[in-house]
């Protein structure tokens, strides 16, 4: 293979990589970004798309070159030349993919380390999944609700628990997803059922279970309302008042039945 052939093949690989990358990066694959972690995750996806485009372009160009260069001429039924291998080529196709994989792993590790960093003022929320509903408990506020309200621009520490089968917590706009692994009584597991996320956009989004958990799996959804700190505190106060009223009513009913 002449130097000119090498240059033309390399140019074809670069050009094809650019074309594929541009085409693949045009769609907004993940949609709205509504958390501090979303941008890093989307950038990681874009980098992986470019790397995948490069690998695909190299394979495609070399495949096309081999099909044209080494095709049998019409009527040629002779055996091919005996080939015992090419050490340089074998080293190249081992080292280059290894470098790409190690780069992807290192970059993913950096992103994961960044999005899992915990803030000092994070707010804990205990989330329980069961067939087929979500329950949200705010331990610092003493509130339990079927509604998920959170303040904007404050990191949440989500402690995820399943009461029955495997569930998975996902809010698309936040990008993060984490399985809820059921823990049998007396049989603890080292599975990490915790994640942190910082909502950055006010609005109403959906909590979706992305693990097939039974016949009602498709209905296992809940709304998450991201609001200002003032609106969140007002909602907490309303929930506390409702729970206090409910507790007082239950106590009064029990006293009346006892008398």
C-alpha positions in Angstrom: 0.0 0.0 0.0 1.5 3.3 -1.1 1.7 6.5 1.0 -0.9 8.1 -1.2 -3.3 5.3 -0.5 -2.8 5.7 3.3 -3.5 9.4 3.0 -6.7 8.8 1.0 -8.0 6.2 3.4 -7.2 8.4 6.4 -9.0 11.4 4.7 -12.0 9.2 4.0 -12.2 8.0 7.6 -12.0 11.6 8.9 -14.6 12.8 6.5 -17.0 9.9 7.2 -16.5 10.4 10.9 -17.5 14.1 10.6 -20.5 13.3 8.5 -21.8 10.6 10.8 -21.1 12.6 13.9 -23.0 15.7 12.6 -26.0 13.6 11.5 -26.1 11.7 14.9 -25.7 14.9 17.0 -28.5 16.8 15.3 -31.4 15.0 17.2 -32.0 16.1 20.7 -31.8 12.6 22.1 -32.5 13.3 25.7 -34.9 16.3 25.5 -35.1 19.1 28.2 -32.3 19.5 30.7 -33.8 20.1 34.2 -31.0 19.2 36.6 -27.4 20.3 37.3 -26.2 16.8 36.3 -28.0 16.7 32.9 -25.4 18.7 31.0 -22.5 16.5 32.0 -24.4 13.4 31.1 -25.5 14.8 27.7 -21.9 15.8 26.9 -20.7 12.3 27.8 -23.3 10.9 25.4 -22.1 13.3 22.6 -18.5 12.2 23.1 -19.4 8.5 23.0 -21.4 9.2 19.7 -18.3 10.8 18.1 -16.0 7.9 19.3 -18.5 5.4 17.9 -18.7 7.3 14.6 -14.9 7.1 14.4 -14.8 3.4 14.9 -17.7 2.8 12.5 -16.0 5.0 9.9 -12.7 3.1 10.2 -14.4 -0.2 9.8 -16.5 0.9 6.9 -13.7 2.5 5.0 -11.4 -0.5 5.4 -14.2 -2.9 4.5 -14.9 -0.9 1.3 -11.2 -0.8 0.5 -10.8 -4.5 0.9 -13.8 -5.3 -1.2 -12.5 -3.2 -4.0 -8.8 -4.0 -3.8 -9.0 -7.7 -3.2 -12.1 -8.7 -5.2 -11.7 -11.7 -7.5 -11.7 -10.9 -11.1 -14.5 -12.5 -13.3 -13.7 -16.1 -14.0 -10.9 -16.3 -11.4 -11.5 -19.5 -9.4 -8.1 -19.9 -8.0 -7.3 -20.1 -4.3 -6.3 -17.0 -2.4 -2.7 -16.4 -1.4 -1.7 -18.0 1.9 -1.6 -15.4 4.7 0.2 -16.1 8.0 -0.8 -12.8 9.7 0.5 -9.3 10.1 2.0 -8.5 13.4 1.8 -4.7 13.0 -1.8 -4.8 12.0 -2.7 -7.1 14.9 -1.0 -4.8 17.4 -2.8 -1.8 15.9 -6.3 -3.3 16.1 -5.6 -4.3 19.7 -3.9 -1.2 21.0 -6.2 1.4 19.4 -9.5 -0.1 20.7 -7.9 -0.5 24.1 -7.0 3.2 24.2 -10.5 4.2 23.1 -12.2 2.0 25.8 -9.8 3.3 28.5 -10.5 6.9 27.5 -14.3 6.2 27.7 -14.0 4.6 31.0 -11.8 7.4 32.5 -14.1 10.1 31.2 -17.2 8.3 32.5 -15.5 7.9 35.9 -14.8 11.6 36.0 -18.5 12.5 35.1 -19.8 9.9 37.6 -17.6 11.3 40.4 -18.8 14.8 39.6 -22.5 14.1 39.5 -22.4 12.1 42.7 -20.6 14.8 44.8 -22.8 15.6 47.8 -23.6 19.2 48.9 -23.7 20.1 52.6 -27.2 21.5 52.4 -28.8 18.6 50.6 -32.3 17.7 51.5 -33.1 14.0 52.2 -36.2 12.4 50.7 -37.1 8.8 51.3 -38.8 7.3 48.3 -40.7 4.0 48.5 -41.8 2.0 45.5 -44.3 -0.8 45.5 -46.7 -2.4 43.0 -47.8 0.1 41.7 -47.3 3.4 43.4 -44.7 5.8 44.8 -44.6 7.2 48.3 -42.4 10.2 49.2 -41.3 11.0 52.8 -39.6 14.1 54.0 -37.9 13.1 57.3 -36.7 16.5 58.2 -40.2 18.0 57.8 -42.1 15.0 59.1 -44.3 14.8 56.0 -45.3 11.7 54.0 -47.2 12.2 50.7 -48.1 10.6 47.4 -47.1 13.9 45.7 -43.4 14.7 45.1 -42.7 18.4 45.6 -39.1 19.7 45.7 -37.4 23.1 45.8 -35.5 24.3 42.7 -31.7 24.7 42.8 -31.3 22.6 46.0 -29.6 19.2 45.9 -31.8 16.2 46.9 -30.5 13.1 48.5 -32.9 10.4 47.4 -33.0 7.2 49.5 -34.8 4.6 47.5 -36.6 1.5 48.9 -38.7 -1.2 47.4 -41.3 -3.1 49.4 -41.8 -5.9 47.0 -40.1 -6.4 43.6 -37.4 -4.6 41.7 -38.4 -1.1 40.6 -36.5 1.7 38.9 -36.7 5.5 39.6 -36.3 7.8 36.6 -37.1 11.4 35.8 -36.1 11.9 32.1 -35.4 15.6 32.5 -33.0 14.9 35.4 -31.2 12.1 33.4 -30.5 10.1 36.4 -31.9 6.6 37.0 -31.5 4.2 39.9 -32.9 0.8 40.7 -34.8 0.1 43.9 -33.6 -3.2 45.1 -35.8 -4.9 47.7 -34.0 -5.8 50.9 -35.1 -9.0 52.6 -35.5 -8.7 56.4 -32.4 -10.0 58.1 -30.6 -10.2 54.7 -29.0 -6.8 54.1 -27.5 -6.1 50.7 -24.6 -3.8 49.6 -26.5 -2.5 46.7 -26.4 1.4 46.6 -30.1 2.6 46.8 -29.2 6.2 47.0 -28.6 9.0 44.5 -28.3 12.8 44.5 -29.8 15.3 42.0 -30.2 19.1 41.8 -33.3 20.2 39.9 -32.6 23.5 38.1 -35.9 24.1 36.2 -39.3 24.8 37.8 -42.2 22.8 36.4 -44.0 19.5 36.5 -42.3 16.4 35.4 -43.0 12.6 35.6 -41.5 10.0 37.8 -41.4 6.8 35.8 -40.7 3.2 36.8 -38.4 1.8 34.1 -38.2 -1.8 35.5 -40.9 -4.2 34.4 -42.5 -4.8 37.8 -45.8 -6.5 37.0 -49.1 -6.1 35.2 -49.5 -2.5 36.4 -46.0 -1.4 35.5 -47.1 1.1 32.9 -49.3 2.9 35.5 -46.5 3.3 38.1 -46.0 7.0 37.6 -46.1 10.1 39.7 -45.8 13.8 39.1 -42.8 15.7 40.5 -43.4 19.4 41.1 -40.2 21.5 41.1 -41.0 24.9 42.6 -39.4 27.8 44.4 -38.3 27.5 48.0 -41.2 29.7 49.2 -43.8 27.6 47.4 -42.2 24.4 48.6 -42.3 25.5 52.3 -45.9 26.6 51.8 -46.7 23.1 50.5 -44.9 21.5 53.4 -46.9 23.6 55.9 -50.1 22.6 54.2 -49.2 18.9 54.4 -48.2 19.2 58.1 -51.5 20.9 58.9 -53.4 18.1 57.1 -51.5 15.4 58.9 -52.0 17.1 62.3 -55.8 17.5 61.6 -55.9 13.8 60.5 -54.1 12.7 63.7 -56.4 14.8 65.9 -59.5 13.4 64.1 -58.3 9.8 64.6 -57.6 10.5 68.3 -61.0 12.0 68.8 -62.7 9.1 67.0 -60.8 6.6 69.1 -61.7 8.4 72.3 -65.4 8.5 71.3 -65.4 4.8 70.5 -63.8 4.1 73.8 -66.3 6.0 75.8 
